[in-house]
């Protein structure tokens, strides 16, 4: 009798608490087919992920989708349904994935992607994301891109020694010490962050592209030894002194818009420069640019420039933008005269991007 009563109580308990049966079911999920076949009993957020993966597989049938997804090496979320993804567990069996992008502000837990050891490219856009620890196990990553305003700690990336490209945009990050030993990095991009100290980048001698835009940078001396840089962007910071750039003689593109720069003499040795943007600074004298004879594009709008005649030696110029300057003699120093822009133009604004 006691056994029957206990059995009845157990059945009632199980059926009145779906989470108990759900936990048992989830432990048995070994493939996408398992997730798919049981989706009607799973939480809505899990169902949404399954539905997205069915769409990605191009079939409504669980077994066919499982077969297709196991063969996929990349999933790049782009459909409207991807914005509803929050539960990444149905991805966990897709171990052949090499490229994965996730664009959803509902993602908070990255634990399931720790089971994807073959990932080489990972891009995540989520303002709800804070804990990046699961990424630490993805030792084959070569390209990591993150966008998220609540990201403040990148220490989990300190041992991702295969990284070649790292992107972090629109975040609250301040400390980037985790990058200091990632010596295979060739491209690093920070946009709209709280970064002020660049000393952690000083050892990254293979860097070819560096962007630290819309941040808190004042001192760029740590960059002086990065002689392999081809493109450097330090826009919208608090920079006044650019002497450290003088040694970066392989630069072809330089963007220093929206700082407090006035002295350009440090740039006169950058003979390989093809494009330079120095808009919205405090520049008066542009004479140092006259030595950069490979220049094709110069953007100097909104400074304190009174003369551009010293630039007559730049025979390769295709575009010279000098609007919003107190230039007295508005005569283009190079031909054709249409190369110069003395008035505001929407196309000139594109040079700042």
C-alpha positions as CSV (number, residue, x, y, z in Angstrom):
1,X,0.0,0.0,0.0
2,X,2.8,2.4,0.9
3,X,4.5,1.6,-2.3
4,X,1.4,2.4,-4.3
5,X,1.0,5.7,-2.5
6,X,4.6,6.6,-3.1
7,X,4.3,5.7,-6.8
8,X,1.2,7.8,-7.1
9,X,2.9,10.8,-5.4
10,X,6.0,10.4,-7.7
11,X,3.9,10.5,-10.8
12,X,1.9,13.5,-9.6
13,X,5.2,15.3,-8.8
14,X,6.8,14.6,-12.1
15,X,3.8,15.7,-14.2
16,X,3.1,18.8,-12.1
17,X,6.7,19.9,-12.5
18,X,7.7,19.9,-16.1
19,X,11.2,21.1,-15.3
20,X,11.9,17.7,-13.8
21,X,11.1,15.8,-17.0
22,X,12.7,18.5,-19.1
23,X,16.0,18.1,-17.3
24,X,15.9,14.4,-17.9
25,X,15.1,14.9,-21.6
26,X,17.9,17.5,-22.1
27,X,20.5,15.2,-20.8
28,X,19.7,12.8,-23.6
29,X,20.0,15.4,-26.4
30,X,23.0,14.2,-28.4
31,X,22.1,15.6,-31.9
32,X,20.1,18.4,-33.5
33,X,17.6,15.7,-34.5
34,X,17.0,15.0,-30.8
35,X,16.3,18.7,-30.1
36,X,14.1,18.9,-33.1
37,X,12.0,15.9,-32.4
38,X,11.2,17.1,-28.9
39,X,10.8,20.8,-29.7
40,X,7.1,21.0,-28.8
41,X,7.9,20.1,-25.2
42,X,10.8,22.6,-24.9
43,X,10.7,26.3,-23.8
44,X,9.8,28.9,-26.4
45,X,13.3,30.3,-26.6
46,X,14.7,26.8,-27.5
47,X,12.0,26.3,-30.1
48,X,12.9,29.6,-31.7
49,X,16.5,28.4,-32.1
50,X,15.4,25.1,-33.5
51,X,13.2,26.8,-36.0
52,X,16.0,29.1,-37.1
53,X,18.3,26.1,-37.6
54,X,15.6,24.3,-39.6
55,X,15.4,27.4,-41.8
56,X,19.2,27.4,-42.1
57,X,19.1,23.7,-43.1
58,X,16.5,24.4,-45.8
59,X,14.1,21.7,-44.6
60,X,11.3,21.3,-42.1
61,X,12.2,17.7,-41.4
62,X,14.3,16.9,-38.3
63,X,16.4,14.0,-39.7
64,X,17.1,15.8,-43.0
65,X,18.0,19.0,-41.1
66,X,20.3,17.1,-38.8
67,X,22.2,15.5,-41.8
68,X,22.5,18.9,-43.5
69,X,23.6,20.8,-40.4
70,X,26.3,18.2,-39.6
71,X,27.8,18.9,-42.9
72,X,27.7,22.7,-42.6
73,X,31.0,24.4,-41.9
74,X,29.4,27.8,-41.4
75,X,26.3,29.4,-40.2
76,X,26.0,33.2,-40.6
77,X,22.8,34.5,-39.1
78,X,21.1,37.1,-41.2
79,X,17.4,36.2,-41.4
80,X,14.8,38.1,-39.2
81,X,14.4,34.9,-37.1
82,X,18.0,35.1,-35.9
83,X,17.2,38.1,-33.8
84,X,15.0,35.9,-31.6
85,X,17.8,33.5,-30.8
86,X,18.7,33.3,-27.1
87,X,19.2,29.6,-26.3
88,X,22.3,28.3,-28.1
89,X,22.0,24.7,-26.9
90,X,20.7,23.3,-30.2
91,X,24.0,24.5,-31.8
92,X,26.1,22.3,-29.5
93,X,26.1,19.2,-31.7
94,X,27.2,21.1,-34.8
95,X,30.8,20.3,-34.2
96,X,31.9,20.7,-37.9
97,X,31.2,24.4,-37.8
98,X,34.2,26.6,-38.6
99,X,32.4,29.9,-39.0
100,X,29.5,31.1,-36.8
101,X,27.9,34.6,-36.5
102,X,25.2,35.3,-34.0
103,X,23.2,38.6,-34.1
104,X,20.7,38.7,-31.2
105,X,20.4,40.9,-28.2
106,X,18.8,38.1,-26.3
107,X,21.9,35.9,-26.1
108,X,23.3,35.8,-22.5
109,X,24.9,32.3,-22.2
110,X,27.6,31.2,-24.5
111,X,28.3,27.9,-22.8
112,X,27.0,25.7,-25.6
113,X,29.5,27.0,-28.1
114,X,32.3,25.7,-26.0
115,X,31.4,22.4,-27.6
116,X,32.4,23.6,-31.0
117,X,36.2,23.0,-31.1
118,X,36.6,23.5,-34.8
119,X,35.4,27.1,-34.8
120,X,37.9,29.4,-36.5
121,X,35.6,32.5,-37.0
122,X,33.2,33.7,-34.4
123,X,31.2,36.9,-34.5
124,X,28.6,37.8,-31.8
125,X,26.5,40.8,-31.5
126,X,24.5,40.9,-28.2
127,X,24.0,43.8,-25.8
128,X,22.9,41.3,-23.2
129,X,26.2,39.4,-23.1
130,X,28.6,39.8,-20.2
131,X,30.3,36.4,-19.6
132,X,32.8,35.5,-22.3
133,X,34.4,32.6,-20.5
134,X,33.1,29.8,-22.8
135,X,35.1,31.3,-25.7
136,X,38.3,30.5,-23.8
137,X,38.1,26.9,-24.9
138,X,38.0,27.6,-28.6
139,X,41.7,27.3,-29.3
140,X,41.4,27.2,-33.1
141,X,39.9,30.7,-33.3
142,X,41.7,32.9,-35.8
143,X,39.0,35.6,-36.1
144,X,36.9,36.9,-33.2
145,X,34.4,39.7,-33.4
146,X,32.3,41.0,-30.6
147,X,29.7,43.9,-30.4
148,X,28.0,44.5,-27.0
149,X,27.8,47.4,-24.7
150,X,28.0,45.3,-21.5
151,X,31.3,43.6,-22.4
152,X,33.9,44.7,-19.9
153,X,36.3,41.8,-19.5
154,X,38.3,40.0,-22.3
155,X,40.6,38.1,-20.0
156,X,39.2,34.8,-21.2
157,X,40.9,35.4,-24.6
158,X,44.4,35.6,-23.1
159,X,45.3,32.1,-24.3
160,X,43.7,32.2,-27.8
161,X,47.2,32.2,-29.3
162,X,45.9,31.5,-32.9
163,X,44.0,34.7,-33.1
164,X,44.9,36.8,-36.1
165,X,41.9,39.2,-36.1
166,X,40.2,40.7,-33.1
167,X,37.2,43.1,-33.2
168,X,35.4,44.7,-30.3
169,X,32.9,47.5,-30.9
170,X,30.5,49.4,-28.8
171,X,31.6,48.0,-25.5
172,X,32.5,49.3,-22.0
173,X,36.0,47.7,-22.2
174,X,38.8,49.6,-20.6
175,X,41.6,47.0,-20.0
176,X,43.0,45.1,-23.0
177,X,46.0,43.4,-21.3
178,X,44.6,40.1,-22.5
179,X,45.9,40.8,-26.0
180,X,49.5,41.5,-25.0
181,X,50.8,37.9,-25.8
182,X,48.6,37.2,-28.8
183,X,51.5,37.8,-31.2
184,X,49.9,36.4,-34.3
185,X,47.4,39.2,-34.4
186,X,47.5,41.1,-37.7
187,X,44.3,43.1,-37.3
188,X,42.7,44.7,-34.2
189,X,39.7,47.0,-34.2
190,X,38.1,48.8,-31.3
191,X,35.3,51.3,-31.9
192,X,33.3,53.2,-29.2
193,X,35.0,51.9,-26.1
194,X,36.5,53.2,-22.9
195,X,40.1,52.3,-23.8
196,X,42.8,54.8,-23.0
197,X,46.0,52.7,-22.4
198,X,47.5,51.1,-25.6
199,X,50.6,49.7,-23.9
200,X,49.3,46.1,-24.3
201,X,49.6,46.4,-28.0
202,X,53.3,47.3,-28.0
203,X,54.4,43.7,-28.4
204,X,52.1,42.9,-31.4
205,X,54.8,43.3,-34.0
206,X,52.8,41.6,-36.8
207,X,49.9,44.1,-36.7
208,X,49.1,45.4,-40.1
209,X,45.7,47.1,-39.3
210,X,44.9,48.9,-36.1
211,X,41.7,50.8,-35.4
212,X,41.0,52.5,-32.0
213,X,38.2,54.9,-32.8
214,X,35.9,56.8,-30.5
215,X,37.7,55.9,-27.3
216,X,39.7,57.7,-24.7
217,X,43.2,57.5,-26.1
218,X,45.7,60.3,-25.4
219,X,49.1,58.6,-25.5
220,X,50.1,56.7,-28.6
221,X,53.8,56.2,-27.8
222,X,53.2,52.4,-27.3
223,X,52.5,52.1,-31.0
224,X,55.9,53.5,-32.1
225,X,57.4,50.0,-32.6
226,X,54.6,48.6,-34.8
227,X,56.5,49.0,-38.0
228,X,54.4,46.5,-40.0
229,X,51.3,48.7,-39.7
230,X,49.8,49.5,-43.1
231,X,46.6,51.1,-41.9
232,X,46.1,53.1,-38.6
233,X,42.9,54.7,-37.4
234,X,42.8,56.7,-34.2
235,X,39.8,58.8,-34.8
236,X,37.7,60.7,-32.2
237,X,40.1,60.4,-29.3
238,X,42.1,63.0,-27.3
239,X,45.4,62.9,-29.1
240,X,47.6,66.0,-29.3
241,X,51.1,64.5,-29.9
242,X,51.7,62.2,-32.9
243,X,55.5,61.9,-32.8
244,X,55.2,58.1,-32.2
245,X,53.8,57.7,-35.7
246,X,57.1,59.0,-37.3
247,X,58.6,55.5,-37.2
248,X,55.6,53.8,-38.9
249,X,57.1,54.1,-42.3
250,X,55.0,51.3,-43.9
251,X,51.7,53.1,-43.4
252,X,49.6,53.6,-46.5
253,X,46.4,54.8,-44.8
254,X,46.2,57.1,-41.7
255,X,43.0,58.4,-40.1
256,X,43.3,60.8,-37.2
257,X,40.1,62.8,-37.5
258,X,38.6,64.5,-34.5
259,X,41.5,64.9,-32.1
260,X,43.5,67.9,-31.0
261,X,46.4,67.6,-33.4
262,X,48.2,70.7,-34.6
263,X,51.8,69.7,-35.5
264,X,52.2,67.5,-38.6
265,X,56.0,67.5,-38.8
266,X,56.1,63.9,-37.5
267,X,54.4,62.7,-40.7
268,X,56.9,64.0,-43.2
269,X,58.8,60.7,-43.3
270,X,55.7,58.5,-44.1
271,X,56.6,58.3,-47.8
272,X,54.2,55.3,-48.5
273,X,51.1,57.1,-47.4
274,X,48.4,57.1,-50.0
275,X,45.5,58.3,-47.9
276,X,45.4,60.6,-44.9
277,X,42.4,62.1,-42.9
278,X,43.0,64.8,-40.4
279,X,39.7,66.5,-40.2
280,X,38.4,68.3,-37.1
281,X,41.7,69.1,-35.5
282,X,43.7,72.2,-34.8
283,X,46.0,72.2,-37.9
284,X,47.4,75.4,-39.3
285,X,50.4,74.4,-41.3
286,X,50.1,71.6,-43.9
287,X,53.6,72.0,-45.3
288,X,54.9,68.6,-43.9
289,X,52.4,66.8,-46.1
290,X,54.2,68.2,-49.2
291,X,56.9,65.5,-48.9
292,X,54.4,62.7,-49.1
293,X,54.4,62.4,-52.9
294,X,52.4,59.2,-53.1
295,X,49.3,60.8,-51.5
296,X,46.1,60.4,-53.5
297,X,43.5,61.5,-50.9
298,X,43.8,64.2,-48.2
299,X,41.0,65.2,-45.9
300,X,41.6,68.3,-43.9
301,X,38.1,69.8,-43.3
302,X,37.4,71.8,-40.2
303,X,40.9,72.9,-39.1
304,X,42.6,76.3,-39.0
305,X,44.4,76.1,-42.3
306,X,45.0,79.4,-44.1
307,X,47.0,78.1,-47.1
308,X,47.4,74.9,-49.1
309,X,49.8,76.1,-51.8
310,X,52.6,74.0,-50.3
311,X,50.8,70.9,-51.6
312,X,51.5,71.8,-55.2
313,X,54.1,69.0,-55.3
314,X,51.6,66.3,-54.8
315,X,51.1,65.2,-58.4
316,X,49.2,62.0,-57.6
317,X,46.4,63.8,-55.7
318,X,42.9,62.7,-56.7
319,X,41.0,64.4,-53.8
320,X,41.9,67.3,-51.5
321,X,39.1,68.3,-49.0
322,X,39.7,71.5,-47.2
323,X,36.2,72.8,-46.4
324,X,35.6,74.7,-43.2
325,X,39.0,76.3,-43.1
326,X,39.9,80.0,-43.2
327,X,41.8,79.7,-46.5
328,X,42.5,83.0,-48.0
329,X,43.5,82.0,-51.5
330,X,41.0,79.5,-52.7
331,X,42.9,78.2,-55.7
332,X,43.6,74.5,-56.0
333,X,47.4,74.0,-56.1
334,X,47.1,70.9,-58.3
335,X,45.4,70.1,-61.6
336,X,42.6,69.5,-62.4
337,X,41.1,72.1,-60.2
338,X,38.2,69.9,-59.4
339,X,40.5,67.8,-57.2
340,X,40.0,70.4,-54.4
341,X,36.9,70.8,-52.4
342,X,36.5,74.1,-50.6
343,X,32.8,73.7,-49.7
344,X,31.0,71.1,-47.6
345,X,29.8,68.1,-49.6
346,X,28.1,64.8,-48.5
347,X,30.7,62.8,-50.4
348,X,33.5,64.5,-48.4
349,X,32.0,63.3,-45.2
350,X,32.5,59.7,-46.4
351,X,36.2,60.2,-46.2
352,X,35.9,60.3,-42.4
353,X,34.3,56.8,-42.3
